[in-house]
Amino acid sequence: MNLKKITISFTISRPTLSLALLTLLSFVLLIAGVIKTQQLRGMYLLWNLFLAWVPLFFALVARRSQTSKYIPVKFRKSVIYLCLGLWLLFFPNSPYIITDLIHLTESHRHILWFDSVSFFIVALAGLTTGLYSLYVAHQIIQRNTSRFWAWGMLSVSVVLSGFGLYLGRFVRFNSWDLFTDPIFLFRKSLHELQNPLAIQTTLVFSLVVMVLYISLNLLIPPSYERTKNVA
């Protein structure tokens, strides 16, 4: 039986490489902190950073699905929208990582300077990864709809992510709860909409993410919008 070798054209983009470098730096700093203190402190940040990469993974899969010859044309849009739905589900994990800075209050004074640097780099890596995934998702939606609808759907996604961040930090929900206990999640979410803290948190983080995203969008060259088949 002869096996044919399948060659897949695949290119790692400069943004993804930069995010990988930031993630590697985060890992090195956290490991250095463990070695320095002889305690497994701050290692939970690696899990949170992994979750920040999940939405980017789905966004990149959606982008590749647009031109993939391994997916039948009639199924491409279904695959793209499924991936975008999963992207939206996990996207709040990216800005959520900013709130991990609150754990700096647990640091001892002699190590506070090092923890501040480590936690900041982790938060930066997670946030920029999320912003890039937002950019990829935005471009996909714009190609399949229009510029107006793309910005509209983007804005709704950012607001939903702000509310999702509140549910994660203050109510302690996570993305998996949508599958394990969806009814309780929806009922609790509707109840929390009456909480002023939920509204404040949602508005603040929505504003922050949107302004940061617009700034990122202005920094990316227009020519990159035509880039295809990259990760």
N, C-alpha and C positions, 0 to 999 in steps of 0.2 A: 504493500500500500504506500503510495507516494504522498507525502505531505507537502503542500505548497506553502512557501514562506509568504506571509502577509506583511507588507511594509506599510506602516502608517506614517504619513507626514506629520511631524509634530515639532513645534517650535516653542521654546520657553521665552516668553516676552520679558523685556527689561523690567516692567512693573512687578511681575511675579518674582523675578530674581531678587529685586530689592526687598520685597516682603519676606522672602525666604532668608535673606541676610539678616534682617531685623529680628526674625523669629529665632535664628541661630544665636544671635547676640543675647536675646532674652534667656534662652536655654543656658548659655554659658554663665551669665550673671547669676541666675538662680542656683545653678550647681555650685558656683563659687561661694554663694551665701551659705549653702548647706555645709560645705567643707569648712568654711570659716567659723560657723557657729556650732557645728556638730549636731544640728537639729534639722529635721525635715520641714523647715518653715518656708512658706511661700510656694511650695511645689504644686499646690492646687491651682496656681496661676497657669501652669502648663496645660492643664485640662481646659481652663477657660480660653486659653490661646488657641488650643485645638478647635474648640467650638467656634471661635471667630473665623477659622479657616473653612469651616463646613459650608457657609453660604457662598464663599468664593468658588468652592469646588462645584456646587450646583450651577452657579452662574456660568462657569467655564464650560461645563458639560452642555448647557443650553446653547451657548455660542457655537460650539463645535457641531451640535446637532443640526444647525441651520444648513450646513453644507456637507454633512457626513454622507458618504456613499453607502454606508452600512445600514442606514436607516431609510426605509422606503419613504418616498416623498409624501405619501398620504398620511404617514404617521409622524412626520417631523414636527408639525405644530403641536400635536398632542404631547410629544416628548418635551418640547421646549416649554410649554405651559406647565407641565408637571414639575420640571426642574425649577422653573421660576416660583412655583408655589412652595416648593421645599426651600428655595432660597429665602423667601419671605418669612417662612416659619423659623429659620435659624438666624436670620439677620440680626435680631435684637441682641444676640450674644456678642456681637462686635462692639457696639457702644457700651454694653453692660460692663465690659472689662474696665472702663474708666472708673466705675464705682468701687473697684477693688482697691483703689488708692486709700479708701477709708481704713484699711487694715494697717496702714502705717502707724496708727495710734497704738498698735500693739508692739511696735518695735522698741527695743531698748535704745537709750540715748547714744551709746557708743557705736551702734550699728545703724542708726537712723539714716545717716548720710548715704550709706551703701544701699539700704533698702529703698530709699527715695529714688535713687538712680535706677535700680533694678525694676521697681514697680512702674516707674515712668516709661521705661523702654518697653516693658510688656504691654502696658496700656497703649502706647504709640503703635506697636506692632499690630495689636488687635484692632484698633480703630482704623488704621490705614488699610488693613486687609479688608475690613468691612466697607470702607469707602470705595475701594477699587471694585469690590463685588457689586456695589451699587451702580458704579459707572458701567460695568459690563451689562448688568440687567437693564439699565436705562437704554443703552444702545440697541439691545435686542428688541425691547418693546417698541422703540422708535422705528426700527426697520419693519416691524410687523403691523404698526398702526400709523401714527403720525407724531410730529413733534409736540403738538398740543396735548394729545392723549398720553404721550410718554411722560411729559412733565406732570400731568395730572395724576397718573398712576404712581409716579415716583413720590409725589408729595403725600399721597395717601399711605404709601408704604413706609415713609419716614415717620408719619404720625403713629401708625400702628406699631412700629418698632419702638417708639418712645413709650407707648403704653405697655408694650411687652417688656421693656426694661423695668418699668415700675413693678409689674407683676413678678418679675424675676428677683429683684432686689428686696422689695418690701413684703410681698405676699409669698415669696419663695417658690413660685412656680418655675418650671423649666419647659423646654420645647417638647420633651417626651410626654408631658402630661396631656397633650392634645390626643395622643394615641391611647394612653393608659386610663385616663379618666376625663374624657372630653365634656361630659355633661356637667360635672362639678366645675370644671375649668370655665365654661361659658357662664354658668350661673354666678360664680364668684366674680368673674370679670365684669358682668353687668352690675353687680352690687358695688364693686369698687369704683365704678364710674361716678358714684355719688360722693366719693371721698375727695376733698379738696387737694390733698397731697398727690393723688393720682393725676389730677388735672394739671397741677403745677409741674410735676415731674415730666409728664408727657410733653407739655408745651416747651419746657426748658430744653430737654434733650432733642426734641424735634427741631427746634430753632438751631441748636448747636450743630446737629448732624447736617441739616440743610445748608447752613452757611459754609461749613467745612466742605461739603460736597461741591457746592458752586465754586468755591475757591479751587478745589482740585480740578474741576471741569475746565476752568480757565487756564490752568497750568498745562493740561495735556494738549499736545499739538493736534490740530484738526485732522492731520494726515493719519493719526493713529486710529481714528474712527473707522477707517477702511481696512484695518488689519483683520485678517481672518486666519482661522486655524492655528491660533496660538493659545498658550495657557498663561 
